[in-house]
Amino acid sequence: MDTSIKEINTAENLLNEPSADYEKAEMDLLRDALRRTYTERFLFATRLYKIQQTLHSAKITHKPYTPVK
């Protein structure tokens, strides 16, 4: 190989981003969920159920694209 070409060090080229702490984020979400009252949980669950029912009964139609002449 040509000695004038420097070897690329991959460690220098990596982005130095902070590592994500997924366990802490998950625990924070669980703590927030446990703070909710039973009424809030029920209302949220019924809202999700209504959305699921709406999406289940939705009929998607597709009209083929025809370019304008």
mmCIF file of the N, C-alpha and C atoms, coordinates in Angstrom:
data_MODEL
# 
_entry.id   MODEL 
# 
loop_
_atom_site.group_PDB 
_atom_site.id 
_atom_site.type_symbol 
_atom_site.label_atom_id 
_atom_site.label_alt_id 
_atom_site.label_comp_id 
_atom_site.label_asym_id 
_atom_site.label_entity_id 
_atom_site.label_seq_id 
_atom_site.pdbx_PDB_ins_code 
_atom_site.Cartn_x 
_atom_site.Cartn_y 
_atom_site.Cartn_z 
_atom_site.occupancy 
_atom_site.B_iso_or_equiv 
_atom_site.pdbx_formal_charge 
_atom_site.auth_seq_id 
_atom_site.auth_comp_id 
_atom_site.auth_asym_id 
_atom_site.auth_atom_id 
_atom_site.pdbx_PDB_model_num 
ATOM 1   N N  . MET A 1 1  ? 0.825   -1.184 0.000   1.00 0.00 ? 1  MET A N  1 
ATOM 2   C CA . MET A 1 1  ? 0.000   0.000  0.000   1.00 0.00 ? 1  MET A CA 1 
ATOM 3   C C  . MET A 1 1  ? 0.870   1.249  0.000   1.00 0.00 ? 1  MET A C  1 
ATOM 4   N N  . ASP A 1 2  ? 0.279   2.333  -0.397  1.00 0.00 ? 2  ASP A N  1 
ATOM 5   C CA . ASP A 1 2  ? 0.987   3.597  -0.438  1.00 0.00 ? 2  ASP A CA 1 
ATOM 6   C C  . ASP A 1 2  ? 1.184   4.119  0.987   1.00 0.00 ? 2  ASP A C  1 
ATOM 7   N N  . THR A 1 3  ? 2.417   4.473  1.315   1.00 0.00 ? 3  THR A N  1 
ATOM 8   C CA . THR A 1 3  ? 2.710   4.935  2.670   1.00 0.00 ? 3  THR A CA 1 
ATOM 9   C C  . THR A 1 3  ? 2.261   6.369  2.914   1.00 0.00 ? 3  THR A C  1 
ATOM 10  N N  . SER A 1 4  ? 1.927   7.117  1.858   1.00 0.00 ? 4  SER A N  1 
ATOM 11  C CA . SER A 1 4  ? 1.511   8.510  2.034   1.00 0.00 ? 4  SER A CA 1 
ATOM 12  C C  . SER A 1 4  ? 0.055   8.631  2.496   1.00 0.00 ? 4  SER A C  1 
ATOM 13  N N  . ILE A 1 5  ? -0.699  7.558  2.330   1.00 0.00 ? 5  ILE A N  1 
ATOM 14  C CA . ILE A 1 5  ? -2.108  7.572  2.773   1.00 0.00 ? 5  ILE A CA 1 
ATOM 15  C C  . ILE A 1 5  ? -2.134  7.244  4.261   1.00 0.00 ? 5  ILE A C  1 
ATOM 16  N N  . LYS A 1 6  ? -2.712  8.142  5.020   1.00 0.00 ? 6  LYS A N  1 
ATOM 17  C CA . LYS A 1 6  ? -2.797  7.921  6.463   1.00 0.00 ? 6  LYS A CA 1 
ATOM 18  C C  . LYS A 1 6  ? -3.897  6.925  6.768   1.00 0.00 ? 6  LYS A C  1 
ATOM 19  N N  . GLU A 1 7  ? -3.652  6.147  7.770   1.00 0.00 ? 7  GLU A N  1 
ATOM 20  C CA . GLU A 1 7  ? -4.658  5.195  8.209   1.00 0.00 ? 7  GLU A CA 1 
ATOM 21  C C  . GLU A 1 7  ? -5.738  5.957  8.971   1.00 0.00 ? 7  GLU A C  1 
ATOM 22  N N  . ILE A 1 8  ? -6.963  5.687  8.656   1.00 0.00 ? 8  ILE A N  1 
ATOM 23  C CA . ILE A 1 8  ? -8.072  6.393  9.304   1.00 0.00 ? 8  ILE A CA 1 
ATOM 24  C C  . ILE A 1 8  ? -8.381  5.710  10.617  1.00 0.00 ? 8  ILE A C  1 
ATOM 25  N N  . ASN A 1 9  ? -8.337  6.483  11.654  1.00 0.00 ? 9  ASN A N  1 
ATOM 26  C CA . ASN A 1 9  ? -8.652  5.968  12.980  1.00 0.00 ? 9  ASN A CA 1 
ATOM 27  C C  . ASN A 1 9  ? -10.152 6.142  13.202  1.00 0.00 ? 9  ASN A C  1 
ATOM 28  N N  . THR A 1 10 ? -10.873 5.046  13.320  1.00 0.00 ? 10 THR A N  1 
ATOM 29  C CA . THR A 1 10 ? -12.325 5.127  13.443  1.00 0.00 ? 10 THR A CA 1 
ATOM 30  C C  . THR A 1 10 ? -12.755 5.734  14.764  1.00 0.00 ? 10 THR A C  1 
ATOM 31  N N  . ALA A 1 11 ? -11.950 5.612  15.800  1.00 0.00 ? 11 ALA A N  1 
ATOM 32  C CA . ALA A 1 11 ? -12.321 6.184  17.093  1.00 0.00 ? 11 ALA A CA 1 
ATOM 33  C C  . ALA A 1 11 ? -12.367 7.707  17.023  1.00 0.00 ? 11 ALA A C  1 
ATOM 34  N N  . GLU A 1 12 ? -11.515 8.308  16.220  1.00 0.00 ? 12 GLU A N  1 
ATOM 35  C CA . GLU A 1 12 ? -11.519 9.763  16.085  1.00 0.00 ? 12 GLU A CA 1 
ATOM 36  C C  . GLU A 1 12 ? -12.692 10.256 15.261  1.00 0.00 ? 12 GLU A C  1 
ATOM 37  N N  . ASN A 1 13 ? -13.224 9.422  14.395  1.00 0.00 ? 13 ASN A N  1 
ATOM 38  C CA . ASN A 1 13 ? -14.287 9.836  13.500  1.00 0.00 ? 13 ASN A CA 1 
ATOM 39  C C  . ASN A 1 13 ? -15.687 9.622  14.072  1.00 0.00 ? 13 ASN A C  1 
ATOM 40  N N  . LEU A 1 14 ? -15.797 8.914  15.172  1.00 0.00 ? 14 LEU A N  1 
ATOM 41  C CA . LEU A 1 14 ? -17.113 8.679  15.755  1.00 0.00 ? 14 LEU A CA 1 
ATOM 42  C C  . LEU A 1 14 ? -17.622 9.935  16.431  1.00 0.00 ? 14 LEU A C  1 
ATOM 43  N N  . LEU A 1 15 ? -18.916 10.102 16.400  1.00 0.00 ? 15 LEU A N  1 
ATOM 44  C CA . LEU A 1 15 ? -19.518 11.238 17.086  1.00 0.00 ? 15 LEU A CA 1 
ATOM 45  C C  . LEU A 1 15 ? -19.450 11.016 18.585  1.00 0.00 ? 15 LEU A C  1 
ATOM 46  N N  . ASN A 1 16 ? -19.176 12.057 19.297  1.00 0.00 ? 16 ASN A N  1 
ATOM 47  C CA . ASN A 1 16 ? -19.118 11.966 20.749  1.00 0.00 ? 16 ASN A CA 1 
ATOM 48  C C  . ASN A 1 16 ? -20.454 12.402 21.329  1.00 0.00 ? 16 ASN A C  1 
ATOM 49  N N  . GLU A 1 17 ? -21.429 11.522 21.291  1.00 0.00 ? 17 GLU A N  1 
ATOM 50  C CA . GLU A 1 17 ? -22.752 11.800 21.819  1.00 0.00 ? 17 GLU A CA 1 
ATOM 51  C C  . GLU A 1 17 ? -22.886 11.147 23.183  1.00 0.00 ? 17 GLU A C  1 
ATOM 52  N N  . PRO A 1 18 ? -23.624 11.795 24.079  1.00 0.00 ? 18 PRO A N  1 
ATOM 53  C CA . PRO A 1 18 ? -23.824 11.171 25.386  1.00 0.00 ? 18 PRO A CA 1 
ATOM 54  C C  . PRO A 1 18 ? -24.672 9.908  25.243  1.00 0.00 ? 18 PRO A C  1 
ATOM 55  N N  . SER A 1 19 ? -24.352 8.921  26.038  1.00 0.00 ? 19 SER A N  1 
ATOM 56  C CA . SER A 1 19 ? -25.102 7.668  25.944  1.00 0.00 ? 19 SER A CA 1 
ATOM 57  C C  . SER A 1 19 ? -26.484 7.854  26.570  1.00 0.00 ? 19 SER A C  1 
ATOM 58  N N  . ALA A 1 20 ? -27.475 7.237  25.986  1.00 0.00 ? 20 ALA A N  1 
ATOM 59  C CA . ALA A 1 20 ? -28.841 7.355  26.470  1.00 0.00 ? 20 ALA A CA 1 
ATOM 60  C C  . ALA A 1 20 ? -29.044 6.427  27.660  1.00 0.00 ? 20 ALA A C  1 
ATOM 61  N N  . ASP A 1 21 ? -29.748 6.922  28.645  1.00 0.00 ? 21 ASP A N  1 
ATOM 62  C CA . ASP A 1 21 ? -30.019 6.127  29.830  1.00 0.00 ? 21 ASP A CA 1 
ATOM 63  C C  . ASP A 1 21 ? -31.468 5.644  29.748  1.00 0.00 ? 21 ASP A C  1 
ATOM 64  N N  . TYR A 1 22 ? -31.655 4.523  29.070  1.00 0.00 ? 22 TYR A N  1 
ATOM 65  C CA . TYR A 1 22 ? -33.001 4.019  28.823  1.00 0.00 ? 22 TYR A CA 1 
ATOM 66  C C  . TYR A 1 22 ? -33.660 3.501  30.090  1.00 0.00 ? 22 TYR A C  1 
ATOM 67  N N  . GLU A 1 23 ? -32.881 2.941  30.989  1.00 0.00 ? 23 GLU A N  1 
ATOM 68  C CA . GLU A 1 23 ? -33.467 2.416  32.225  1.00 0.00 ? 23 GLU A CA 1 
ATOM 69  C C  . GLU A 1 23 ? -34.047 3.544  33.071  1.00 0.00 ? 23 GLU A C  1 
ATOM 70  N N  . LYS A 1 24 ? -33.334 4.664  33.161  1.00 0.00 ? 24 LYS A N  1 
ATOM 71  C CA . LYS A 1 24 ? -33.837 5.800  33.928  1.00 0.00 ? 24 LYS A CA 1 
ATOM 72  C C  . LYS A 1 24 ? -35.093 6.367  33.276  1.00 0.00 ? 24 LYS A C  1 
ATOM 73  N N  . ALA A 1 25 ? -35.100 6.474  31.952  1.00 0.00 ? 25 ALA A N  1 
ATOM 74  C CA . ALA A 1 25 ? -36.260 6.997  31.245  1.00 0.00 ? 25 ALA A CA 1 
ATOM 75  C C  . ALA A 1 25 ? -37.472 6.093  31.458  1.00 0.00 ? 25 ALA A C  1 
ATOM 76  N N  . GLU A 1 26 ? -37.244 4.786  31.431  1.00 0.00 ? 26 GLU A N  1 
ATOM 77  C CA . GLU A 1 26 ? -38.341 3.839  31.643  1.00 0.00 ? 26 GLU A CA 1 
ATOM 78  C C  . GLU A 1 26 ? -38.892 3.958  33.063  1.00 0.00 ? 26 GLU A C  1 
ATOM 79  N N  . MET A 1 27 ? -37.992 4.092  34.041  1.00 0.00 ? 27 MET A N  1 
ATOM 80  C CA . MET A 1 27 ? -38.436 4.246  35.432  1.00 0.00 ? 27 MET A CA 1 
ATOM 81  C C  . MET A 1 27 ? -39.200 5.557  35.629  1.00 0.00 ? 27 MET A C  1 
ATOM 82  N N  . ASP A 1 28 ? -38.780 6.614  34.958  1.00 0.00 ? 28 ASP A N  1 
ATOM 83  C CA . ASP A 1 28 ? -39.495 7.890  35.048  1.00 0.00 ? 28 ASP A CA 1 
ATOM 84  C C  . ASP A 1 28 ? -40.904 7.763  34.483  1.00 0.00 ? 28 ASP A C  1 
ATOM 85  N N  . LEU A 1 29 ? -41.032 7.063  33.351  1.00 0.00 ? 29 LEU A N  1 
ATOM 86  C CA . LEU A 1 29 ? -42.364 6.859  32.764  1.00 0.00 ? 29 LEU A CA 1 
ATOM 87  C C  . LEU A 1 29 ? -43.256 6.027  33.681  1.00 0.00 ? 29 LEU A C  1 
ATOM 88  N N  . LEU A 1 30 ? -42.692 5.006  34.313  1.00 0.00 ? 30 LEU A N  1 
ATOM 89  C CA . LEU A 1 30 ? -43.467 4.182  35.237  1.00 0.00 ? 30 LEU A CA 1 
ATOM 90  C C  . LEU A 1 30 ? -43.916 4.986  36.454  1.00 0.00 ? 30 LEU A C  1 
ATOM 91  N N  . ARG A 1 31 ? -43.022 5.829  36.988  1.00 0.00 ? 31 ARG A N  1 
ATOM 92  C CA . ARG A 1 31 ? -43.398 6.669  38.133  1.00 0.00 ? 31 ARG A CA 1 
ATOM 93  C C  . ARG A 1 31 ? -44.518 7.630  37.763  1.00 0.00 ? 31 ARG A C  1 
ATOM 94  N N  . ASP A 1 32 ? -44.427 8.227  36.567  1.00 0.00 ? 32 ASP A N  1 
ATOM 95  C CA . ASP A 1 32 ? -45.491 9.134  36.121  1.00 0.00 ? 32 ASP A CA 1 
ATOM 96  C C  . ASP A 1 32 ? -46.809 8.390  35.978  1.00 0.00 ? 32 ASP A C  1 
ATOM 97  N N  . ALA A 1 33 ? -46.761 7.177  35.464  1.00 0.00 ? 33 ALA A N  1 
ATOM 98  C CA . ALA A 1 33 ? -47.988 6.394  35.280  1.00 0.00 ? 33 ALA A CA 1 
ATOM 99  C C  . ALA A 1 33 ? -48.610 6.028  36.623  1.00 0.00 ? 33 ALA A C  1 
ATOM 100 N N  . LEU A 1 34 ? -47.773 5.731  37.610  1.00 0.00 ? 34 LEU A N  1 
ATOM 101 C CA . LEU A 1 34 ? -48.306 5.360  38.923  1.00 0.00 ? 34 LEU A CA 1 
ATOM 102 C C  . LEU A 1 34 ? -48.892 6.548  39.666  1.00 0.00 ? 34 LEU A C  1 
ATOM 103 N N  . ARG A 1 35 ? -48.525 7.745  39.295  1.00 0.00 ? 35 ARG A N  1 
ATOM 104 C CA . ARG A 1 35 ? -49.082 8.949  39.927  1.00 0.00 ? 35 ARG A CA 1 
ATOM 105 C C  . ARG A 1 35 ? -50.496 9.253  39.450  1.00 0.00 ? 35 ARG A C  1 
ATOM 106 N N  . ARG A 1 36 ? -50.893 8.683  38.348  1.00 0.00 ? 36 ARG A N  1 
ATOM 107 C CA . ARG A 1 36 ? -52.233 8.956  37.805  1.00 0.00 ? 36 ARG A CA 1 
ATOM 108 C C  . ARG A 1 36 ? -53.300 8.270  38.653  1.00 0.00 ? 36 ARG A C  1 
ATOM 109 N N  . THR A 1 37 ? -54.461 8.912  38.729  1.00 0.00 ? 37 THR A N  1 
ATOM 110 C CA . THR A 1 37 ? -55.564 8.316  39.481  1.00 0.00 ? 37 THR A CA 1 
ATOM 111 C C  . THR A 1 37 ? -56.229 7.250  38.619  1.00 0.00 ? 37 THR A C  1 
ATOM 112 N N  . TYR A 1 38 ? -57.052 6.453  39.256  1.00 0.00 ? 38 TYR A N  1 
ATOM 113 C CA . TYR A 1 38 ? -57.773 5.416  38.517  1.00 0.00 ? 38 TYR A CA 1 
ATOM 114 C C  . TYR A 1 38 ? -58.711 6.035  37.492  1.00 0.00 ? 38 TYR A C  1 
ATOM 115 N N  . THR A 1 39 ? -59.288 7.190  37.811  1.00 0.00 ? 39 THR A N  1 
ATOM 116 C CA . THR A 1 39 ? -60.183 7.864  36.872  1.00 0.00 ? 39 THR A CA 1 
ATOM 117 C C  . THR A 1 39 ? -59.412 8.307  35.633  1.00 0.00 ? 39 THR A C  1 
ATOM 118 N N  . GLU A 1 40 ? -58.222 8.882  35.830  1.00 0.00 ? 40 GLU A N  1 
ATOM 119 C CA . GLU A 1 40 ? -57.407 9.303  34.688  1.00 0.00 ? 40 GLU A CA 1 
ATOM 120 C C  . GLU A 1 40 ? -57.016 8.100  33.831  1.00 0.00 ? 40 GLU A C  1 
ATOM 121 N N  . ARG A 1 41 ? -56.658 7.001  34.472  1.00 0.00 ? 41 ARG A N  1 
ATOM 122 C CA . ARG A 1 41 ? -56.291 5.789  33.728  1.00 0.00 ? 41 ARG A CA 1 
ATOM 123 C C  . ARG A 1 41 ? -57.486 5.271  32.931  1.00 0.00 ? 41 ARG A C  1 
ATOM 124 N N  . PHE A 1 42 ? -58.670 5.270  33.549  1.00 0.00 ? 42 PHE A N  1 
ATOM 125 C CA . PHE A 1 42 ? -59.869 4.782  32.878  1.00 0.00 ? 42 PHE A CA 1 
ATOM 126 C C  . PHE A 1 42 ? -60.206 5.652  31.674  1.00 0.00 ? 42 PHE A C  1 
ATOM 127 N N  . LEU A 1 43 ? -60.164 6.979  31.854  1.00 0.00 ? 43 LEU A N  1 
ATOM 128 C CA . LEU A 1 43 ? -60.496 7.881  30.748  1.00 0.00 ? 43 LEU A CA 1 
ATOM 129 C C  . LEU A 1 43 ? -59.499 7.742  29.604  1.00 0.00 ? 43 LEU A C  1 
ATOM 130 N N  . PHE A 1 44 ? -58.230 7.558  29.924  1.00 0.00 ? 44 PHE A N  1 
ATOM 131 C CA . PHE A 1 44 ? -57.217 7.373  28.886  1.00 0.00 ? 44 PHE A CA 1 
ATOM 132 C C  . PHE A 1 44 ? -57.435 6.060  28.141  1.00 0.00 ? 44 PHE A C  1 
ATOM 133 N N  . ALA A 1 45 ? -57.746 5.005  28.884  1.00 0.00 ? 45 ALA A N  1 
ATOM 134 C CA . ALA A 1 45 ? -57.975 3.699  28.259  1.00 0.00 ? 45 ALA A CA 1 
ATOM 135 C C  . ALA A 1 45 ? -59.207 3.733  27.360  1.00 0.00 ? 45 ALA A C  1 
ATOM 136 N N  . THR A 1 46 ? -60.269 4.405  27.799  1.00 0.00 ? 46 THR A N  1 
ATOM 137 C CA . THR A 1 46 ? -61.473 4.478  26.959  1.00 0.00 ? 46 THR A CA 1 
ATOM 138 C C  . THR A 1 46 ? -61.206 5.303  25.708  1.00 0.00 ? 46 THR A C  1 
ATOM 139 N N  . ARG A 1 47 ? -60.388 6.347  25.827  1.00 0.00 ? 47 ARG A N  1 
ATOM 140 C CA . ARG A 1 47 ? -60.049 7.138  24.648  1.00 0.00 ? 47 ARG A CA 1 
ATOM 141 C C  . ARG A 1 47 ? -59.268 6.287  23.642  1.00 0.00 ? 47 ARG A C  1 
ATOM 142 N N  . LEU A 1 48 ? -58.312 5.494  24.141  1.00 0.00 ? 48 LEU A N  1 
ATOM 143 C CA . LEU A 1 48 ? -57.563 4.609  23.248  1.00 0.00 ? 48 LEU A CA 1 
ATOM 144 C C  . LEU A 1 48 ? -58.472 3.569  22.603  1.00 0.00 ? 48 LEU A C  1 
ATOM 145 N N  . TYR A 1 49 ? -59.430 3.053  23.379  1.00 0.00 ? 49 TYR A N  1 
ATOM 146 C CA . TYR A 1 49 ? -60.359 2.058  22.843  1.00 0.00 ? 49 TYR A CA 1 
ATOM 147 C C  . TYR A 1 49 ? -61.219 2.671  21.736  1.00 0.00 ? 49 TYR A C  1 
ATOM 148 N N  . LYS A 1 50 ? -61.690 3.891  21.939  1.00 0.00 ? 50 LYS A N  1 
ATOM 149 C CA . LYS A 1 50 ? -62.504 4.555  20.911  1.00 0.00 ? 50 LYS A CA 1 
ATOM 150 C C  . LYS A 1 50 ? -61.701 4.799  19.638  1.00 0.00 ? 50 LYS A C  1 
ATOM 151 N N  . ILE A 1 51 ? -60.447 5.193  19.797  1.00 0.00 ? 51 ILE A N  1 
ATOM 152 C CA . ILE A 1 51 ? -59.589 5.402  18.627  1.00 0.00 ? 51 ILE A CA 1 
ATOM 153 C C  . ILE A 1 51 ? -59.371 4.078  17.902  1.00 0.00 ? 51 ILE A C  1 
ATOM 154 N N  . GLN A 1 52 ? -59.139 3.011  18.660  1.00 0.00 ? 52 GLN A N  1 
ATOM 155 C CA . GLN A 1 52 ? -58.921 1.689  18.056  1.00 0.00 ? 52 GLN A CA 1 
ATOM 156 C C  . GLN A 1 52 ? -60.158 1.247  17.291  1.00 0.00 ? 52 GLN A C  1 
ATOM 157 N N  . GLN A 1 53 ? -61.345 1.468  17.853  1.00 0.00 ? 53 GLN A N  1 
ATOM 158 C CA . GLN A 1 53 ? -62.583 1.092  17.175  1.00 0.00 ? 53 GLN A CA 1 
ATOM 159 C C  . GLN A 1 53 ? -62.782 1.904  15.895  1.00 0.00 ? 53 GLN A C  1 
ATOM 160 N N  . THR A 1 54 ? -62.461 3.183  15.940  1.00 0.00 ? 54 THR A N  1 
ATOM 161 C CA . THR A 1 54 ? -62.587 4.032  14.753  1.00 0.00 ? 54 THR A CA 1 
ATOM 162 C C  . THR A 1 54 ? -61.648 3.571  13.651  1.00 0.00 ? 54 THR A C  1 
ATOM 163 N N  . LEU A 1 55 ? -60.413 3.285  14.014  1.00 0.00 ? 55 LEU A N  1 
ATOM 164 C CA . LEU A 1 55 ? -59.452 2.830  13.014  1.00 0.00 ? 55 LEU A CA 1 
ATOM 165 C C  . LEU A 1 55 ? -59.802 1.448  12.481  1.00 0.00 ? 55 LEU A C  1 
ATOM 166 N N  . HIS A 1 56 ? -60.376 0.609  13.331  1.00 0.00 ? 56 HIS A N  1 
ATOM 167 C CA . HIS A 1 56 ? -60.758 -0.735 12.900  1.00 0.00 ? 56 HIS A CA 1 
ATOM 168 C C  . HIS A 1 56 ? -61.874 -0.682 11.863  1.00 0.00 ? 56 HIS A C  1 
ATOM 169 N N  . SER A 1 57 ? -62.802 0.253  12.020  1.00 0.00 ? 57 SER A N  1 
ATOM 170 C CA . SER A 1 57 ? -63.938 0.323  11.100  1.00 0.00 ? 57 SER A CA 1 
ATOM 171 C C  . SER A 1 57 ? -63.664 1.238  9.907   1.00 0.00 ? 57 SER A C  1 
ATOM 172 N N  . ALA A 1 58 ? -62.502 1.861  9.856   1.00 0.00 ? 58 ALA A N  1 
ATOM 173 C CA . ALA A 1 58 ? -62.188 2.771  8.750   1.00 0.00 ? 58 ALA A CA 1 
ATOM 174 C C  . ALA A 1 58 ? -61.983 1.984  7.463   1.00 0.00 ? 58 ALA A C  1 
ATOM 175 N N  . LYS A 1 59 ? -62.470 2.545  6.378   1.00 0.00 ? 59 LYS A N  1 
ATOM 176 C CA . LYS A 1 59 ? -62.301 1.928  5.067   1.00 0.00 ? 59 LYS A CA 1 
ATOM 177 C C  . LYS A 1 59 ? -61.419 2.842  4.233   1.00 0.00 ? 59 LYS A C  1 
ATOM 178 N N  . ILE A 1 60 ? -60.281 2.329  3.814   1.00 0.00 ? 60 ILE A N  1 
ATOM 179 C CA . ILE A 1 60 ? -59.336 3.120  3.042   1.00 0.00 ? 60 ILE A CA 1 
ATOM 180 C C  . ILE A 1 60 ? -59.541 2.808  1.574   1.00 0.00 ? 60 ILE A C  1 
ATOM 181 N N  . THR A 1 61 ? -59.814 3.846  0.803   1.00 0.00 ? 61 THR A N  1 
ATOM 182 C CA . THR A 1 61 ? -59.986 3.670  -0.638  1.00 0.00 ? 61 THR A CA 1 
ATOM 183 C C  . THR A 1 61 ? -58.854 4.387  -1.349  1.00 0.00 ? 61 THR A C  1 
ATOM 184 N N  . HIS A 1 62 ? -58.514 3.887  -2.495  1.00 0.00 ? 62 HIS A N  1 
ATOM 185 C CA . HIS A 1 62 ? -57.417 4.458  -3.252  1.00 0.00 ? 62 HIS A CA 1 
ATOM 186 C C  . HIS A 1 62 ? -57.863 4.693  -4.677  1.00 0.00 ? 62 HIS A C  1 
ATOM 187 N N  . LYS A 1 63 ? -57.688 5.915  -5.113  1.00 0.00 ? 63 LYS A N  1 
ATOM 188 C CA . LYS A 1 63 ? -58.004 6.243  -6.496  1.00 0.00 ? 63 LYS A CA 1 
ATOM 189 C C  . LYS A 1 63 ? -56.686 6.276  -7.260  1.00 0.00 ? 63 LYS A C  1 
ATOM 190 N N  . PRO A 1 64 ? -56.557 5.479  -8.315  1.00 0.00 ? 64 PRO A N  1 
ATOM 191 C CA . PRO A 1 64 ? -55.289 5.451  -9.053  1.00 0.00 ? 64 PRO A CA 1 
ATOM 192 C C  . PRO A 1 64 ? -54.928 6.813  -9.613  1.00 0.00 ? 64 PRO A C  1 
ATOM 193 N N  . TYR A 1 65 ? -53.648 7.108  -9.595  1.00 0.00 ? 65 TYR A N  1 
ATOM 194 C CA . TYR A 1 65 ? -53.151 8.376  -10.120 1.00 0.00 ? 65 TYR A CA 1 
ATOM 195 C C  . TYR A 1 65 ? -53.182 8.364  -11.633 1.00 0.00 ? 65 TYR A C  1 
ATOM 196 N N  . THR A 1 66 ? -53.776 9.386  -12.206 1.00 0.00 ? 66 THR A N  1 
ATOM 197 C CA . THR A 1 66 ? -53.775 9.532  -13.658 1.00 0.00 ? 66 THR A CA 1 
ATOM 198 C C  . THR A 1 66 ? -53.208 10.920 -13.976 1.00 0.00 ? 66 THR A C  1 
ATOM 199 N N  . PRO A 1 67 ? -52.100 10.965 -14.675 1.00 0.00 ? 67 PRO A N  1 
ATOM 200 C CA . PRO A 1 67 ? -51.500 12.271 -14.978 1.00 0.00 ? 67 PRO A CA 1 
ATOM 201 C C  . PRO A 1 67 ? -52.397 13.087 -15.918 1.00 0.00 ? 67 PRO A C  1 
ATOM 202 N N  . VAL A 1 68 ? -52.374 14.387 -15.735 1.00 0.00 ? 68 VAL A N  1 
ATOM 203 C CA . VAL A 1 68 ? -53.171 15.290 -16.572 1.00 0.00 ? 68 VAL A CA 1 
ATOM 204 C C  . VAL A 1 68 ? -52.481 15.424 -17.933 1.00 0.00 ? 68 VAL A C  1 
ATOM 205 N N  . LYS A 1 69 ? -53.267 15.274 -18.991 1.00 0.00 ? 69 LYS A N  1 
ATOM 206 C CA . LYS A 1 69 ? -52.697 15.336 -20.350 1.00 0.00 ? 69 LYS A CA 1 
ATOM 207 C C  . LYS A 1 69 ? -52.730 16.722 -20.893 1.00 0.00 ? 69 LYS A C  1 
# 
